[in-house]
Amino acid sequence: MLKISPEAKAWLEKKGQSAITLVRQVAKVNTCCCSTISYMDAVLGKPQKDPAEYHKETIDGIDVYFQQKIKFPEDRDITIELSNTLGLKSLKVTGMFQGGAITA
């Protein structure tokens, strides 16, 4: 189940945003063996490229767009939370990759 934390919702409302887009990202990690790390990036606003390729779900009055090929795990909650690092606020997605795979 996809959820938005109260802090994230309040921050979006303060910024005058009513939509976010979740995009799957893959980062290459150069260690002893080449590997990758998958994560979800939360971008303010509607999708800019190929909007037909995104699914929209409205959660607590916020439109959340994500690529149609992404299947969220049904056995746990996926939460959009507010992150605050050194006073810089942004959104983060938690619960996506804990002990399970993403299908995309």
C-alpha positions in Angstrom: 0.0 0.0 0.0 1.3 3.4 -0.9 1.1 6.1 1.8 2.2 9.7 2.4 3.4 10.8 5.8 1.7 13.8 7.4 5.0 15.7 7.4 5.5 15.1 3.7 1.9 16.1 2.9 2.3 19.3 4.9 5.6 20.2 3.2 4.0 19.6 -0.3 1.1 21.8 0.7 3.4 24.5 2.0 5.3 24.4 -1.4 2.0 24.6 -3.3 2.5 21.2 -4.9 -0.4 18.8 -5.4 1.5 16.2 -7.5 4.7 14.1 -7.3 6.3 11.6 -9.6 8.1 8.5 -8.5 10.8 7.3 -10.8 12.8 4.1 -10.4 16.6 4.9 -10.6 19.5 2.5 -10.9 23.0 3.6 -9.6 26.1 1.7 -10.6 28.3 1.0 -7.6 32.0 0.4 -8.4 33.2 -2.0 -5.8 35.2 -5.2 -6.1 32.5 -6.5 -8.4 30.3 -4.3 -10.5 26.8 -4.0 -9.0 23.9 -1.7 -9.0 21.5 -0.2 -6.4 17.9 0.5 -7.2 16.0 3.3 -5.5 12.9 5.4 -6.0 13.3 9.1 -6.7 10.5 11.5 -5.8 10.2 14.5 -8.1 7.8 17.4 -7.5 5.1 17.8 -10.2 3.5 15.6 -12.9 5.7 13.5 -15.2 7.4 15.6 -17.9 8.2 12.8 -20.4 5.7 10.3 -21.7 2.8 10.9 -19.3 0.9 8.0 -20.9 3.4 5.6 -19.4 2.5 6.6 -15.8 -0.2 5.5 -13.5 -1.8 8.1 -11.2 -3.0 7.3 -7.7 -4.5 10.0 -5.5 -3.4 9.7 -1.8 -4.7 12.2 0.8 -5.4 14.8 -2.0 -1.9 14.4 -3.5 -1.6 13.0 -7.0 1.2 10.4 -7.1 2.4 9.3 -10.5 4.6 6.2 -11.1 5.7 4.2 -14.1 3.1 1.6 -15.1 5.7 -1.1 -15.3 6.4 -0.7 -11.5 4.7 -3.2 -9.3 4.7 -2.3 -5.6 5.2 -5.2 -3.1 1.8 -6.1 -1.6 3.2 -7.5 1.6 4.3 -4.1 3.1 3.7 -0.4 3.1 5.5 2.0 0.8 5.7 5.4 2.4 6.6 8.8 0.9 8.4 10.6 3.7 10.0 14.0 4.3 13.8 13.9 4.6 15.7 16.7 6.2 19.4 16.7 5.8 21.3 19.8 7.1 18.2 21.8 6.7 17.6 20.7 3.1 14.2 19.1 2.8 13.2 16.6 0.1 11.0 13.5 -0.3 12.2 10.0 0.1 10.4 6.6 -0.5 10.8 4.0 2.2 9.9 0.3 2.3 10.4 -0.4 -1.4 13.5 -2.6 -1.4 13.5 -4.2 2.0 14.3 -7.8 1.5 12.4 -8.1 -1.7 12.7 -7.4 -5.4 11.0 -4.8 -7.5 9.5 -5.7 -10.8 10.2 -3.2 -13.5 
